[in-house]
């Protein structure tokens, strides 16, 4: 089979593991690294990107930036694909998340297949729907829209399952990030 035939069989570029040092070094020029890495999981539209873009000190990186930069995420609206395709992307994202945590990055995102996050964020449902609608109407940058609320509810249910495993649950990104920053500070003492 030729390379051209392989590309025709798949809508995604075949991946290979390689040395990602240069990618992580580049990210570390924009985002702070820490003694310990963290991962906060929250559903689409929970305020993650807004928080990351509003922070004065670049302590937290939006998982989407990390996952796109490392090619764990394909181009396009992959989250609307069948479940097998979504699971594949989320498994790739897990590998990248774990590597970034080892390097001391603080990541906040919505992709998680099987790793255990350090905290989860679930705004109350009415607030969450308002966040999604506001993003949709004012500064849409991707992610779930009002027509995808059923998928958001499924995501919330999955994320909530981590609370049953002892992962701290917060209703806002600000609460979760403050709690983990405090935990990091206490571990240095």
Legacy VTK file of the C-alpha trace (Angstrom):
# vtk DataFile Version 3.0
C-alpha trace
ASCII
DATASET POLYDATA
POINTS 189 float
0.000 0.000 0.000
1.352 3.424 -0.906
1.435 6.440 1.388
-1.218 8.079 -0.780
-3.528 5.065 -0.360
-3.052 5.149 3.424
-4.055 8.828 3.497
-7.192 8.022 1.495
-8.231 5.333 4.005
-8.250 7.677 6.982
-9.527 11.159 7.632
-6.822 11.617 10.262
-3.070 11.763 9.981
-1.433 8.591 11.300
0.457 9.399 14.496
3.766 8.265 15.937
5.473 8.841 19.274
8.451 11.174 19.022
10.513 13.533 21.163
8.225 16.418 22.120
10.813 18.414 24.072
10.713 21.382 21.705
6.906 21.628 21.925
6.923 21.648 25.735
9.844 24.112 25.847
7.906 26.433 23.566
4.791 26.184 25.755
6.938 26.918 28.830
7.923 30.262 27.304
4.273 31.338 27.574
2.947 29.272 30.501
4.515 28.865 33.928
5.604 25.428 35.066
5.494 24.343 38.687
6.998 21.772 41.046
3.904 19.622 40.604
1.539 19.406 37.640
-2.252 19.502 37.897
-5.200 18.715 35.664
-8.685 20.170 36.144
-11.491 18.557 34.144
-14.607 20.503 33.227
-17.215 20.234 30.462
-17.377 22.407 27.389
-18.752 25.829 28.213
-17.856 25.819 31.929
-15.623 28.913 31.708
-12.228 27.247 31.257
-10.985 29.254 28.268
-12.387 32.483 29.696
-10.448 31.886 32.909
-7.197 31.001 31.112
-7.426 34.075 28.890
-8.200 36.342 31.882
-5.418 35.223 34.225
-2.720 37.793 34.982
-0.033 35.169 35.608
0.003 32.412 32.984
-0.174 29.550 35.481
-2.919 27.569 33.729
-2.875 26.367 30.136
-6.061 25.599 28.236
-5.957 21.886 27.471
-7.132 22.592 23.921
-3.960 24.598 23.282
-1.789 21.815 24.706
-3.598 19.053 22.828
-3.655 20.913 19.500
0.001 21.921 19.771
0.996 18.275 20.325
-1.377 16.971 17.614
-3.438 14.927 20.071
-6.444 16.805 18.670
-7.153 16.591 14.949
-8.397 19.601 13.021
-12.135 20.144 12.891
-15.040 19.373 15.187
-13.824 15.938 16.278
-16.136 15.983 19.345
-19.112 15.551 17.005
-17.733 12.278 15.584
-19.014 8.844 16.628
-18.013 7.702 20.119
-15.100 5.544 18.888
-13.495 8.590 17.252
-14.038 10.746 20.340
-12.548 8.060 22.590
-9.463 7.803 20.365
-8.814 11.536 20.605
-9.375 11.535 24.359
-6.952 8.615 24.849
-4.319 10.601 22.931
-5.107 13.655 25.050
-4.611 11.583 28.228
-1.055 10.706 27.162
-0.243 14.370 26.549
-1.901 15.493 29.796
0.186 13.044 31.816
3.404 14.160 30.108
2.595 17.830 30.674
1.773 17.198 34.346
5.159 15.508 34.786
6.735 18.696 33.449
4.827 20.843 35.973
2.131 22.315 33.739
-1.250 23.201 35.225
-3.849 22.140 32.656
-7.548 22.821 32.503
-9.625 21.093 29.862
-12.521 18.893 28.900
-10.764 15.812 27.493
-10.240 12.779 29.652
-10.621 9.131 28.769
-9.269 7.384 31.831
-6.811 9.486 33.827
-7.975 10.776 37.186
-8.090 14.586 37.287
-6.911 16.546 40.315
-10.203 18.470 40.451
-13.425 18.758 38.482
-15.617 21.765 37.719
-19.375 21.531 37.258
-21.294 24.812 37.419
-24.960 24.420 38.311
-26.892 23.549 35.157
-28.681 26.881 34.700
-25.398 28.808 35.019
-23.701 26.395 32.640
-26.378 26.899 29.978
-25.989 30.695 30.355
-22.199 30.391 29.852
-22.733 28.350 26.676
-25.320 30.788 25.323
-23.139 33.809 26.153
-20.121 32.302 24.377
-22.309 31.388 21.429
-23.742 34.926 21.146
-20.640 36.992 21.921
-17.302 35.368 21.222
-17.742 31.838 19.916
-14.375 30.093 19.884
-15.483 26.478 19.505
-17.018 23.847 21.726
-20.571 22.965 22.598
-23.446 25.201 21.562
-27.065 25.335 22.686
-27.947 22.700 20.098
-25.500 20.283 21.757
-26.882 20.428 25.316
-27.667 16.703 25.346
-23.979 15.975 24.734
-23.007 18.458 27.446
-25.282 16.641 29.896
-23.608 13.310 29.031
-20.200 14.933 29.556
-21.298 16.361 32.915
-22.482 12.919 34.044
-19.127 11.383 33.116
-17.199 14.191 34.839
-19.398 13.888 37.931
-18.410 10.226 38.203
-14.925 11.375 39.275
-16.421 12.980 42.401
-17.602 9.495 43.389
-13.920 8.444 43.197
-12.903 11.187 45.633
-11.871 13.901 43.159
-12.706 17.359 44.577
-15.740 18.925 42.886
-16.045 22.702 42.420
-18.799 24.816 40.899
-16.426 27.325 39.297
-13.057 27.335 37.602
-11.899 30.067 39.992
-12.597 27.882 43.046
-10.832 24.863 41.570
-7.730 26.750 40.456
-7.453 28.585 43.789
-7.730 25.309 45.695
-4.997 23.589 43.676
-2.721 26.650 43.823
-3.111 26.605 47.608
-2.354 22.872 47.664
0.810 23.487 45.623
1.862 26.262 48.010
1.300 24.016 51.023
3.368 21.218 49.468
6.324 23.622 49.167
6.132 24.427 52.897
LINES 1 190
189 0 1 2 3 4 5 6 7 8 9 10 11 12 13 14 15 16 17 18 19 20 21 22 23 24 25 26 27 28 29 30 31 32 33 34 35 36 37 38 39 40 41 42 43 44 45 46 47 48 49 50 51 52 53 54 55 56 57 58 59 60 61 62 63 64 65 66 67 68 69 70 71 72 73 74 75 76 77 78 79 80 81 82 83 84 85 86 87 88 89 90 91 92 93 94 95 96 97 98 99 100 101 102 103 104 105 106 107 108 109 110 111 112 113 114 115 116 117 118 119 120 121 122 123 124 125 126 127 128 129 130 131 132 133 134 135 136 137 138 139 140 141 142 143 144 145 146 147 148 149 150 151 152 153 154 155 156 157 158 159 160 161 162 163 164 165 166 167 168 169 170 171 172 173 174 175 176 177 178 179 180 181 182 183 184 185 186 187 188
